Amino acid sequence: MASRADAMASNLNLSKFGQATELKKRLWFTIGVLIVFRMLSFIPLPGIDPTILQSLANQTRGGVLDFFNTFSGGSLTRMSIIALGVMPYITASIVVQLATTLSPALGAIKKEGESGRKRLNQYTRYGTVALTAIQGYFIAVGLESFGGSGGQSAVVDPGMLFRITAVISLIGGTMFLMWLGEQITSRGVGNGVSLIIMAGIVAQLPTTLVNLFEGGRTGSLSPFLILTIVIVALGLIGFICFMERAQRRVLIQYPKRQTQRGMMQADRSHLPLKINTSGVIPPIFASSLLLMPLTITQFAGQRTAGESQWGDFIIGLNQYLQHGTPLYMALYGAGIIFFAFFYTAVVFNPEETADNLKRYGGFIPGIRPGKNTADYLDYVLTRITVIGAAYLTIICLLPEYLVSAAGIPFYLGGTSLLIVVNVTMDTVTQIQSHLLAHQYGDLIKKAKLKGRAR
């Protein structure tokens, strides 16, 4: 059954969109910031040879660099000043969030309210700088050691000066992107960091579609296969929309209280538990951990011959961990399931929720407050997480199987599809909220005018 908010949102009058001046300003600001982000992705690091970089991208195809390149909108392939994108910020945010559940001191800071949130955000920024510096240094060293087919280096003038310049440029680019994301969140529409990631993914979509239809024109892909890909993509989008809105509503009842007319009335509400509480974090973590050894072995394989035992091991590991292989699919699915349960346990604390309900007099009918309520919430959450983990596994493994079985010459990622659909739904919801607030403002003005006329 649709909630009252959903019913109100369905009755929105979109003809009022042109009159919502504040919403239009926010949308134009968001679009302008995303244009700046795309322009920055074409500004390369100083001292880089783009021709050698292109051969680097071809040789490391399928590794973790290719995975992060999708989220940065091709910035990593071009080695721009925002090559790392906002991934260090996201990693630092997740680490700080995990630390608040493991460290009592950080957990106490989290409970301080707005001041605690600001302190944790500051720790996240420090962590972002540290992670960007470490990753930037290793990228600079890797670029210096990488050479093209003609013996040329990807770096025009290798040395410590290039490493320092690259690290400073990457730190500045990542921190500027983080600031742009915060500006979108406060002055635009939607979550800024999520929109920047989605913009990077969508920027690769035209190239993907061109490759798809070019394969149909040249005959490398059959028309039936292209039609199947389109149908599967549309089906996955509809399935994601359904599952992301699915929730288990736990009935919460509050004690009876006396109304103005002297009647006793009990308040009821619902505690919504999302089927997919962990969001897109499990596929991102599973992909990063699984593709990291593949990338390392790819770099090592460039200097390893097949005659030695170590060389045979490196070459065999690369073959077994390629996209679409049974071992890769099994490890990827197991990683998604593990992180789905792990991250759900981090973001939702049944004991804390039960204590809050007890503090405000709320209880679940038939369940005693306190420990029994926490056990019941953990029981329900564990079972709906099974469905959420299975949903994430299907969404992420189906494109992998389709790409490997059909031999599609481009990567169609379930993680990218999840991010795009989730961010789009969240942005549309915020636009609906702004339109709803604008309609309420018009109703209040009309009510005041009628009151004065009387």
KAWOBEL-V117155 format. One record per residue. SS is DSSP state (H for helix, E for strand, L for the rest). Layout:
SS + SS
This chain:
L + L + L + H + H + H + H + H + H + H + L + L + L + H + H + H + H + H + H + L + H + H + H + H + H + H + H + H + H + H + H + H + H + H + H + H + H + H + H + H + L + L + L + E + L + L + L + E + L + H + H + H + H + H + H + H + H + H + H + L + L + L + L + H + H + H + H + H + H + H + H + L + L + L + H + H + H + H + L + E + L + L + L + L + L + L + H + H + H + H + H + H + H + H + H + H + H + H + H + H + H + H + L + H + H + H + H + H + H + H + L + L + L + H + H + H + H + H + H + H + H + H + H + H + H + H + H + H + H + H + H + H + H + H + H + H + H + H + H + H + H + H + H + H + H + L + E + L + L + L + L + L + E + L + E + L + L + L + L + H + H + H + H + H + H + H + H + H + H + H + H + H + H + H + H + H + H + H + H + H + H + H + H + H + H + H + H + L + L + L + L + H + H + H + H + H + H + H + H + H + H + H + H + L + H + H + H + H + H + H + H + H + H + H + H + H + H + H + L + L + L + L + H + H + H + H + H + H + H + H + H + H + H + H + H + H + H + H + H + H + H + H + H + H + H + L + E + E + E + E + E + E + E + E + E + E + E + E + L + L + L + L + L + E + E + E + E + E + E + E + E + E + E + E + L + L + L + L + L + L + H + H + H + H + H + H + H + H + H + H + H + H + H + H + H + H + H + H + H + H + H + L + L + L + L + L + L + L + H + H + H + H + H + H + H + H + H + H + H + H + L + L + L + L + L + H + H + H + H + H + H + H + H + H + H + H + H + H + H + H + H + H + H + H + H + H + H + L + L + H + H + H + H + H + H + H + H + H + H + L + L + E + E + L + L + L + L + L + L + L + H + H + H + H + H + H + H + H + H + H + H + H + H + H + H + H + H + H + H + H + H + H + H + H + H + H + H + H + H + H + H + H + H + H + H + H + L + L + L + L + L + L + L + H + H + H + H + H + H + H + H + H + H + H + H + H + H + H + H + H + H + H + H + H + H + H + H + H + H + H + H + H + H + H + H + H + H + H + H + H + H + H + H + L
